């Protein structure tokens, strides 16, 4: 297991930090009981690189993938290096139908919030449901050619499109990329193709993965959505698209 070096602790967090999700990691990996009133988590899956626990609210379509390294969130530069594990691929392999911790929903998504939009300071990839309307909208955008098919085109304004959130809360605009698999580190793709070329801040980004699901099941395609408040009607949170309750 490779973790961020000590030199990055100012950005990525220290192992002595006090954060509820980091306490969950320490309990699952080392048996260190969280300080009261925090309860012990259910350690649903564990590997040297990550653990999976319930999200809140606790149900069968709301889980979290947590690195076993101390990593506060998307702003940690370690995440877009070759040394970082592919946390997105691992989250998908667990959340998919037949995975170790499958999301019990016809349509599922994975997401991470920006630094400013999150409440907890340990990297966590939400494994949750998405609405059927979100799935339909993304498939229609694909049919209309309104998404990038190469990471190099991800930031092109032509590949930005609105996607509706909860009823009554309007649309948010996302940069949309279609990928055939999750073998590449999405943090690296985001940093190299969107953030760095446009002088953006990695800490401000939200990132969402929606597997393409049809009547016959998973269609072998992933829609990767990114947004921030630098684009008109953009958002820094994945919470408009993921369904936790």
SULLIN-V917643 format. One line per field, one symbol per residue. ss: DSSP state (H for helix, E for strand, L for the rest). burial: # if it has 9 or more other C-alpha atoms within 8 Angstrom, else .. A space follows every 50 residues. Layout:
BEGIN
ss = ???
burial = ???
END
This chain:
BEGIN
ss = LLLLLHHHHHHHLLLLLLLHHHHHHHHHHHLLLLLLLLLLLLLLEELLLE EEEELLLLLLLEEEEEELLLLLLLLLHHHHLLLLLLHHHHHHHHHLLLLL LLLLLLLEEEEELLLLLLLLLLLEEEEEEELHHHHHHHHHHHHLLLLELL HHHLLLHHHEEEEELLLLLLEEEEEEEEELLLLLLHHHHHHHHHHLLLLL LHHHLEEEEEEEEELLEEEEEEEEEEELLLLLLLLLLLLLLEELL
burial = ..##...##.###.....##########.....#......#.####..## #####...#.####################...#.####.######..#. ###...#########..#..###########..##.###.##...##### #.####..###.###.....#########..#..############...# .############....##.#########....#####.#####.
END
